[in-house]
Amino acid sequence: MKIKYPDYNNCILGIPAAVLKHYGLETDQTPLPILDRLFEKNYKNIVVMLFDGMGSAILDKHCGESNFLVKNKIADISSVYPPTTTAALTSMETGLPPITHGWLGWSMYFKELDTVVNLFRNDIRGSEPEQAADYHVARRFMPYTDIFTRINASGIDVKASRVSLFSEYETQSIDEICGVTEKLCNDDGRQYIYTYWHEPDYSMHEFGTSAEIVKTQLKEISEKVERLTEKLHDTLIILTADHGMIDVEFDVNYAELEKYLLLSRDEILAMNLYGYGEWHEKTTEFIGDYVAVSTDKYMLDELAPESDKAAHAGLCEEEMIVPLIIIDKKK
């Protein structure tokens, strides 16, 4: 498989960076140039829609040239490292690289509790659903201010909203996501709207990247987003993914690491693998002395369900490259 390192000058971090710059807020990350140019049109609404696991290779595998998403894809861009939901979503919601926000993976070891915690769910790895503490561990030790709070507190005439299963606008389906997004876009005033849906990631983990259900999920996403865009005006819609996915095999030989790229902390520092910015103290702790990075189909995880058919978080091109899809609804 082809190795692809993150490109922090042309990656998903460039989306929140461009948004922050457009609204006059500080960012030290590189905005995507195409968004800088489009934002000059001063849209009433900017909508960013993120679909979990919808990498460029997945679109290529399941969607033909007539597909709405494919027709409106303008570029391939990089995810962050690691290309996994916890790191990428936190970057999308903060405008910070993983090196700075510290949310590096689904599960991390916290010396304060002497245990491994699932960051989003706040439960103990391998003992789900036992809560790790009576407080949210990751938010205590790696707190951040998200871009929605920054925008809403800035005094500018823009309302920033999140639309997902876990947000203030709680939604349970793509239909609900599109319905809430349409309503917010029709409200008075300028809007920044960020939506998240967990498919096709969930289906691929269970059934693999080639499964028919994945094609069905992408068809639904494409058709419902197209229907939404037909109802919007003076709006820029940006679609992307947090990462792509590959089909995997479980590696049971824990004594040997020949199948992985072994990087020391100094090498990681030199190559800026986790991005450019200030190192969070937890990032240094989490990395330890070495990181073993998958560059092939092999997955080394004693607690992951062996029923998983596909996964992500390595340096394979299929995991790292995601689409940048843009629909311009300016009058």
VODREN-701388 format. One record per residue (C-alpha): residue number from 1; x, y negated, z negated. Coordinates in steps of 0.1 Angstrom, whole numbers, padded with zeros to 4 digits. Example, Ala and Ser with C-alpha at 12.3 -4.5 7.8 and 13.67 -1.06 7.14 Angstrom:
# VODREN-701388
{resi=1; c1=0123; c2=0045; c3=-0078}
{resi=2; c1=0137; c2=0011; c3=-0071}
END
This chain:
# VODREN-701388
{resi=1; c1=0000; c2=0000; c3=0000}
{resi=2; c1=0011; c2=-0036; c3=0007}
{resi=3; c1=0022; c2=-0056; c3=-0023}
{resi=4; c1=0007; c2=-0091; c3=-0026}
{resi=5; c1=0018; c2=-0116; c3=-0053}
{resi=6; c1=-0005; c2=-0144; c3=-0064}
{resi=7; c1=-0001; c2=-0176; c3=-0045}
{resi=8; c1=-0009; c2=-0204; c3=-0070}
{resi=9; c1=-0009; c2=-0230; c3=-0042}
{resi=10; c1=-0037; c2=-0212; c3=-0024}
{resi=11; c1=-0058; c2=-0194; c3=-0049}
{resi=12; c1=-0091; c2=-0194; c3=-0068}
{resi=13; c1=-0076; c2=-0218; c3=-0093}
{resi=14; c1=-0077; c2=-0244; c3=-0065}
{resi=15; c1=-0115; c2=-0244; c3=-0067}
{resi=16; c1=-0119; c2=-0258; c3=-0103}
{resi=17; c1=-0088; c2=-0280; c3=-0097}
{resi=18; c1=-0105; c2=-0296; c3=-0067}
{resi=19; c1=-0138; c2=-0300; c3=-0087}
{resi=20; c1=-0120; c2=-0317; c3=-0116}
{resi=21; c1=-0101; c2=-0340; c3=-0092}
{resi=22; c1=-0132; c2=-0349; c3=-0074}
{resi=23; c1=-0149; c2=-0359; c3=-0106}
{resi=24; c1=-0119; c2=-0380; c3=-0117}
{resi=25; c1=-0107; c2=-0355; c3=-0144}
{resi=26; c1=-0072; c2=-0345; c3=-0150}
{resi=27; c1=-0057; c2=-0312; c3=-0136}
{resi=28; c1=-0022; c2=-0300; c3=-0132}
{resi=29; c1=-0031; c2=-0272; c3=-0108}
{resi=30; c1=-0031; c2=-0274; c3=-0070}
{resi=31; c1=-0066; c2=-0281; c3=-0054}
{resi=32; c1=-0075; c2=-0263; c3=-0022}
{resi=33; c1=-0069; c2=-0289; c3=0005}
{resi=34; c1=-0101; c2=-0279; c3=0024}
{resi=35; c1=-0121; c2=-0287; c3=-0007}
{resi=36; c1=-0104; c2=-0321; c3=-0012}
{resi=37; c1=-0114; c2=-0330; c3=0024}
{resi=38; c1=-0150; c2=-0317; c3=0021}
{resi=39; c1=-0156; c2=-0334; c3=-0013}
{resi=40; c1=-0149; c2=-0368; c3=0005}
{resi=41; c1=-0185; c2=-0364; c3=0018}
{resi=42; c1=-0197; c2=-0369; c3=-0018}
{resi=43; c1=-0223; c2=-0342; c3=-0020}
{resi=44; c1=-0251; c2=-0345; c3=-0045}
{resi=45; c1=-0246; c2=-0309; c3=-0055}
{resi=46; c1=-0216; c2=-0286; c3=-0056}
{resi=47; c1=-0224; c2=-0250; c3=-0061}
{resi=48; c1=-0197; c2=-0224; c3=-0068}
{resi=49; c1=-0209; c2=-0188; c3=-0066}
{resi=50; c1=-0186; c2=-0160; c3=-0078}
{resi=51; c1=-0194; c2=-0123; c3=-0071}
{resi=52; c1=-0173; c2=-0098; c3=-0091}
{resi=53; c1=-0150; c2=-0076; c3=-0071}
{resi=54; c1=-0161; c2=-0089; c3=-0037}
{resi=55; c1=-0126; c2=-0090; c3=-0022}
{resi=56; c1=-0118; c2=-0097; c3=0014}
{resi=57; c1=-0110; c2=-0060; c3=0021}
{resi=58; c1=-0144; c2=-0050; c3=0007}
{resi=59; c1=-0162; c2=-0075; c3=0030}
{resi=60; c1=-0142; c2=-0061; c3=0060}
{resi=61; c1=-0151; c2=-0026; c3=0050}
{resi=62; c1=-0188; c2=-0031; c3=0048}
{resi=63; c1=-0199; c2=-0062; c3=0067}
{resi=64; c1=-0199; c2=-0068; c3=0104}
{resi=65; c1=-0192; c2=-0101; c3=0122}
{resi=66; c1=-0229; c2=-0110; c3=0121}
{resi=67; c1=-0231; c2=-0109; c3=0083}
{resi=68; c1=-0238; c2=-0143; c3=0068}
{resi=69; c1=-0209; c2=-0141; c3=0044}
{resi=70; c1=-0184; c2=-0131; c3=0071}
{resi=71; c1=-0196; c2=-0158; c3=0095}
{resi=72; c1=-0190; c2=-0185; c3=0069}
{resi=73; c1=-0157; c2=-0172; c3=0056}
{resi=74; c1=-0131; c2=-0199; c3=0064}
{resi=75; c1=-0100; c2=-0183; c3=0047}
{resi=76; c1=-0085; c2=-0157; c3=0025}
{resi=77; c1=-0071; c2=-0169; c3=-0008}
{resi=78; c1=-0053; c2=-0153; c3=-0037}
{resi=79; c1=-0067; c2=-0144; c3=-0071}
{resi=80; c1=-0046; c2=-0150; c3=-0102}
{resi=81; c1=-0025; c2=-0124; c3=-0119}
{resi=82; c1=-0037; c2=-0101; c3=-0131}
{resi=83; c1=-0065; c2=-0099; c3=-0106}
{resi=84; c1=-0091; c2=-0089; c3=-0132}
{resi=85; c1=-0123; c2=-0104; c3=-0145}
{resi=86; c1=-0112; c2=-0116; c3=-0178}
{resi=87; c1=-0082; c2=-0135; c3=-0165}
{resi=88; c1=-0098; c2=-0148; c3=-0133}
{resi=89; c1=-0132; c2=-0159; c3=-0148}
{resi=90; c1=-0114; c2=-0177; c3=-0176}
{resi=91; c1=-0093; c2=-0195; c3=-0150}
{resi=92; c1=-0124; c2=-0204; c3=-0129}
{resi=93; c1=-0141; c2=-0217; c3=-0160}
{resi=94; c1=-0112; c2=-0237; c3=-0174}
{resi=95; c1=-0091; c2=-0247; c3=-0144}
{resi=96; c1=-0061; c2=-0232; c3=-0163}
{resi=97; c1=-0037; c2=-0204; c3=-0152}
{resi=98; c1=-0036; c2=-0172; c3=-0172}
{resi=99; c1=-0002; c2=-0182; c3=-0185}
{resi=100; c1=-0018; c2=-0211; c3=-0203}
{resi=101; c1=-0052; c2=-0198; c3=-0214}
{resi=102; c1=-0039; c2=-0164; c3=-0226}
{resi=103; c1=-0069; c2=-0143; c3=-0216}
{resi=104; c1=-0048; c2=-0118; c3=-0197}
{resi=105; c1=-0069; c2=-0087; c3=-0195}
{resi=106; c1=-0100; c2=-0069; c3=-0206}
{resi=107; c1=-0083; c2=-0055; c3=-0238}
{resi=108; c1=-0053; c2=-0070; c3=-0256}
{resi=109; c1=-0034; c2=-0061; c3=-0288}
{resi=110; c1=-0038; c2=-0087; c3=-0317}
{resi=111; c1=-0011; c2=-0084; c3=-0343}
{resi=112; c1=-0034; c2=-0103; c3=-0367}
{resi=113; c1=-0058; c2=-0074; c3=-0368}
{resi=114; c1=-0034; c2=-0047; c3=-0358}
{resi=115; c1=-0058; c2=-0035; c3=-0332}
{resi=116; c1=-0067; c2=-0037; c3=-0295}
{resi=117; c1=-0097; c2=-0060; c3=-0288}
{resi=118; c1=-0120; c2=-0062; c3=-0258}
{resi=119; c1=-0118; c2=-0099; c3=-0253}
{resi=120; c1=-0152; c2=-0107; c3=-0238}
{resi=121; c1=-0172; c2=-0083; c3=-0259}
{resi=122; c1=-0152; c2=-0088; c3=-0291}
{resi=123; c1=-0153; c2=-0051; c3=-0300}
{resi=124; c1=-0124; c2=-0027; c3=-0307}
{resi=125; c1=-0110; c2=-0008; c3=-0278}
{resi=126; c1=-0120; c2=0028; c3=-0279}
{resi=127; c1=-0145; c2=0022; c3=-0307}
{resi=128; c1=-0172; c2=0004; c3=-0288}
{resi=129; c1=-0195; c2=-0012; c3=-0300}
{resi=130; c1=-0176; c2=-0017; c3=-0334}
{resi=131; c1=-0170; c2=-0054; c3=-0337}
{resi=132; c1=-0134; c2=-0064; c3=-0341}
{resi=133; c1=-0142; c2=-0091; c3=-0367}
{resi=134; c1=-0170; c2=-0113; c3=-0380}
{resi=135; c1=-0157; c2=-0140; c3=-0357}
{resi=136; c1=-0148; c2=-0140; c3=-0320}
{resi=137; c1=-0112; c2=-0129; c3=-0320}
{resi=138; c1=-0101; c2=-0142; c3=-0286}
{resi=139; c1=-0119; c2=-0176; c3=-0291}
{resi=140; c1=-0102; c2=-0181; c3=-0324}
{resi=141; c1=-0067; c2=-0173; c3=-0312}
{resi=142; c1=-0070; c2=-0185; c3=-0276}
{resi=143; c1=-0095; c2=-0214; c3=-0278}
{resi=144; c1=-0101; c2=-0236; c3=-0247}
{resi=145; c1=-0123; c2=-0263; c3=-0234}
{resi=146; c1=-0141; c2=-0253; c3=-0202}
{resi=147; c1=-0146; c2=-0276; c3=-0173}
{resi=148; c1=-0184; c2=-0278; c3=-0179}
{resi=149; c1=-0178; c2=-0293; c3=-0213}
{resi=150; c1=-0153; c2=-0317; c3=-0198}
{resi=151; c1=-0176; c2=-0328; c3=-0170}
{resi=152; c1=-0206; c2=-0333; c3=-0193}
{resi=153; c1=-0186; c2=-0352; c3=-0219}
{resi=154; c1=-0168; c2=-0374; c3=-0193}
{resi=155; c1=-0196; c2=-0400; c3=-0190}
{resi=156; c1=-0198; c2=-0396; c3=-0152}
{resi=157; c1=-0232; c2=-0391; c3=-0136}
{resi=158; c1=-0229; c2=-0353; c3=-0131}
{resi=159; c1=-0245; c2=-0324; c3=-0149}
{resi=160; c1=-0224; c2=-0292; c3=-0150}
{resi=161; c1=-0242; c2=-0259; c3=-0155}
{resi=162; c1=-0234; c2=-0222; c3=-0157}
{resi=163; c1=-0259; c2=-0196; c3=-0143}
{resi=164; c1=-0252; c2=-0160; c3=-0152}
{resi=165; c1=-0262; c2=-0132; c3=-0176}
{resi=166; c1=-0240; c2=-0148; c3=-0203}
{resi=167; c1=-0247; c2=-0185; c3=-0199}
{resi=168; c1=-0271; c2=-0213; c3=-0209}
{resi=169; c1=-0291; c2=-0204; c3=-0178}
{resi=170; c1=-0294; c2=-0167; c3=-0185}
{resi=171; c1=-0302; c2=-0147; c3=-0153}
{resi=172; c1=-0308; c2=-0110; c3=-0148}
{resi=173; c1=-0307; c2=-0107; c3=-0110}
{resi=174; c1=-0295; c2=-0124; c3=-0078}
{resi=175; c1=-0331; c2=-0136; c3=-0073}
{resi=176; c1=-0330; c2=-0153; c3=-0106}
{resi=177; c1=-0296; c2=-0168; c3=-0099}
{resi=178; c1=-0308; c2=-0182; c3=-0066}
{resi=179; c1=-0340; c2=-0195; c3=-0081}
{resi=180; c1=-0323; c2=-0213; c3=-0110}
{resi=181; c1=-0297; c2=-0227; c3=-0086}
{resi=182; c1=-0324; c2=-0241; c3=-0063}
{resi=183; c1=-0342; c2=-0257; c3=-0092}
{resi=184; c1=-0311; c2=-0273; c3=-0105}
{resi=185; c1=-0301; c2=-0286; c3=-0071}
{resi=186; c1=-0335; c2=-0303; c3=-0068}
{resi=187; c1=-0332; c2=-0320; c3=-0102}
{resi=188; c1=-0324; c2=-0357; c3=-0102}
{resi=189; c1=-0287; c2=-0367; c3=-0103}
{resi=190; c1=-0256; c2=-0350; c3=-0092}
{resi=191; c1=-0250; c2=-0314; c3=-0101}
{resi=192; c1=-0221; c2=-0290; c3=-0105}
{resi=193; c1=-0234; c2=-0254; c3=-0107}
{resi=194; c1=-0213; c2=-0223; c3=-0112}
{resi=195; c1=-0229; c2=-0189; c3=-0109}
{resi=196; c1=-0216; c2=-0154; c3=-0117}
{resi=197; c1=-0230; c2=-0120; c3=-0107}
{resi=198; c1=-0213; c2=-0087; c3=-0117}
{resi=199; c1=-0218; c2=-0068; c3=-0084}
{resi=200; c1=-0204; c2=-0053; c3=-0064}
{resi=201; c1=-0178; c2=-0046; c3=-0091}
{resi=202; c1=-0200; c2=-0024; c3=-0113}
{resi=203; c1=-0211; c2=-0002; c3=-0084}
{resi=204; c1=-0175; c2=0002; c3=-0071}
{resi=205; c1=-0162; c2=0012; c3=-0105}
{resi=206; c1=-0187; c2=0040; c3=-0106}
{resi=207; c1=-0190; c2=0051; c3=-0070}
{resi=208; c1=-0158; c2=0038; c3=-0052}
{resi=209; c1=-0152; c2=0011; c3=-0027}
{resi=210; c1=-0167; c2=0031; c3=0003}
{resi=211; c1=-0200; c2=0040; c3=-0013}
{resi=212; c1=-0233; c2=0032; c3=0004}
{resi=213; c1=-0245; c2=0014; c3=-0026}
{resi=214; c1=-0217; c2=-0012; c3=-0022}
{resi=215; c1=-0229; c2=-0019; c3=0013}
{resi=216; c1=-0264; c2=-0023; c3=0000}
{resi=217; c1=-0252; c2=-0047; c3=-0028}
{resi=218; c1=-0233; c2=-0068; c3=-0002}
{resi=219; c1=-0263; c2=-0069; c3=0021}
{resi=220; c1=-0285; c2=-0081; c3=-0007}
{resi=221; c1=-0260; c2=-0108; c3=-0017}
{resi=222; c1=-0256; c2=-0120; c3=0019}
{resi=223; c1=-0294; c2=-0122; c3=0026}
{resi=224; c1=-0303; c2=-0139; c3=-0006}
{resi=225; c1=-0275; c2=-0164; c3=-0005}
{resi=226; c1=-0285; c2=-0172; c3=0031}
{resi=227; c1=-0321; c2=-0177; c3=0020}
{resi=228; c1=-0310; c2=-0200; c3=-0008}
{resi=229; c1=-0288; c2=-0221; c3=0015}
{resi=230; c1=-0318; c2=-0226; c3=0038}
{resi=231; c1=-0336; c2=-0244; c3=0010}
{resi=232; c1=-0308; c2=-0267; c3=0000}
{resi=233; c1=-0298; c2=-0302; c3=0012}
{resi=234; c1=-0268; c2=-0325; c3=0005}
{resi=235; c1=-0251; c2=-0295; c3=-0011}
{resi=236; c1=-0218; c2=-0277; c3=-0007}
{resi=237; c1=-0219; c2=-0240; c3=-0015}
{resi=238; c1=-0186; c2=-0222; c3=-0022}
{resi=239; c1=-0185; c2=-0184; c3=-0025}
{resi=240; c1=-0156; c2=-0164; c3=-0037}
{resi=241; c1=-0146; c2=-0135; c3=-0059}
{resi=242; c1=-0125; c2=-0130; c3=-0090}
{resi=243; c1=-0106; c2=-0100; c3=-0074}
{resi=244; c1=-0109; c2=-0072; c3=-0050}
{resi=245; c1=-0107; c2=-0034; c3=-0057}
{resi=246; c1=-0091; c2=-0002; c3=-0046}
{resi=247; c1=-0100; c2=0034; c3=-0051}
{resi=248; c1=-0078; c2=0049; c3=-0078}
{resi=249; c1=-0064; c2=0082; c3=-0092}
{resi=250; c1=-0057; c2=0086; c3=-0129}
{resi=251; c1=-0020; c2=0090; c3=-0137}
{resi=252; c1=-0016; c2=0115; c3=-0166}
{resi=253; c1=0022; c2=0114; c3=-0168}
{resi=254; c1=0028; c2=0088; c3=-0194}
{resi=255; c1=0064; c2=0098; c3=-0198}
{resi=256; c1=0074; c2=0084; c3=-0164}
{resi=257; c1=0068; c2=0050; c3=-0149}
{resi=258; c1=0084; c2=0055; c3=-0114}
{resi=259; c1=0050; c2=0047; c3=-0098}
{resi=260; c1=0049; c2=0012; c3=-0112}
{resi=261; c1=0068; c2=-0021; c3=-0108}
{resi=262; c1=0085; c2=-0026; c3=-0142}
{resi=263; c1=0092; c2=-0063; c3=-0148}
{resi=264; c1=0110; c2=-0078; c3=-0178}
{resi=265; c1=0097; c2=-0109; c3=-0196}
{resi=266; c1=0126; c2=-0129; c3=-0180}
{resi=267; c1=0117; c2=-0117; c3=-0145}
{resi=268; c1=0080; c2=-0126; c3=-0151}
{resi=269; c1=0091; c2=-0161; c3=-0163}
{resi=270; c1=0113; c2=-0166; c3=-0132}
{resi=271; c1=0086; c2=-0155; c3=-0107}
{resi=272; c1=0057; c2=-0174; c3=-0124}
{resi=273; c1=0036; c2=-0143; c3=-0121}
{resi=274; c1=0010; c2=-0157; c3=-0145}
{resi=275; c1=0009; c2=-0191; c3=-0130}
{resi=276; c1=0025; c2=-0225; c3=-0135}
{resi=277; c1=0020; c2=-0243; c3=-0167}
{resi=278; c1=0026; c2=-0243; c3=-0205}
{resi=279; c1=0029; c2=-0208; c3=-0220}
{resi=280; c1=0003; c2=-0199; c3=-0246}
{resi=281; c1=0020; c2=-0183; c3=-0275}
{resi=282; c1=-0003; c2=-0153; c3=-0272}
{resi=283; c1=0008; c2=-0148; c3=-0236}
{resi=284; c1=0043; c2=-0141; c3=-0248}
{resi=285; c1=0031; c2=-0117; c3=-0274}
{resi=286; c1=0008; c2=-0099; c3=-0250}
{resi=287; c1=0034; c2=-0094; c3=-0223}
{resi=288; c1=0060; c2=-0080; c3=-0248}
{resi=289; c1=0094; c2=-0070; c3=-0234}
{resi=290; c1=0081; c2=-0054; c3=-0201}
{resi=291; c1=0050; c2=-0052; c3=-0180}
{resi=292; c1=0044; c2=-0021; c3=-0158}
{resi=293; c1=0025; c2=-0033; c3=-0127}
{resi=294; c1=0006; c2=-0009; c3=-0105}
{resi=295; c1=0014; c2=-0013; c3=-0068}
{resi=296; c1=-0005; c2=0017; c3=-0056}
{resi=297; c1=-0037; c2=0038; c3=-0063}
{resi=298; c1=-0025; c2=0051; c3=-0097}
{resi=299; c1=-0041; c2=0040; c3=-0129}
{resi=300; c1=-0025; c2=0045; c3=-0163}
{resi=301; c1=-0051; c2=0041; c3=-0190}
{resi=302; c1=-0058; c2=0067; c3=-0216}
{resi=303; c1=-0091; c2=0052; c3=-0227}
{resi=304; c1=-0106; c2=0043; c3=-0193}
{resi=305; c1=-0134; c2=0067; c3=-0182}
{resi=306; c1=-0119; c2=0091; c3=-0157}
{resi=307; c1=-0152; c2=0089; c3=-0138}
{resi=308; c1=-0141; c2=0055; c3=-0126}
{resi=309; c1=-0136; c2=0057; c3=-0088}
{resi=310; c1=-0122; c2=0022; c3=-0082}
{resi=311; c1=-0103; c2=-0004; c3=-0103}
{resi=312; c1=-0082; c2=-0035; c3=-0101}
{resi=313; c1=-0055; c2=-0056; c3=-0119}
{resi=314; c1=-0024; c2=-0045; c3=-0099}
{resi=315; c1=-0005; c2=-0061; c3=-0070}
{resi=316; c1=-0021; c2=-0043; c3=-0041}
{resi=317; c1=-0032; c2=-0067; c3=-0014}
{resi=318; c1=-0068; c2=-0053; c3=-0016}
{resi=319; c1=-0069; c2=-0063; c3=-0052}
{resi=320; c1=-0054; c2=-0098; c3=-0048}
{resi=321; c1=-0070; c2=-0113; c3=-0017}
{resi=322; c1=-0105; c2=-0127; c3=-0019}
{resi=323; c1=-0126; c2=-0147; c3=0006}
{resi=324; c1=-0133; c2=-0184; c3=0006}
{resi=325; c1=-0168; c2=-0188; c3=0020}
{resi=326; c1=-0182; c2=-0223; c3=0026}
{resi=327; c1=-0217; c2=-0234; c3=0036}
{resi=328; c1=-0220; c2=-0272; c3=0042}
{resi=329; c1=-0256; c2=-0285; c3=0037}
{resi=330; c1=-0249; c2=-0322; c3=0040}
{resi=331; c1=-0277; c2=-0341; c3=0057}
END
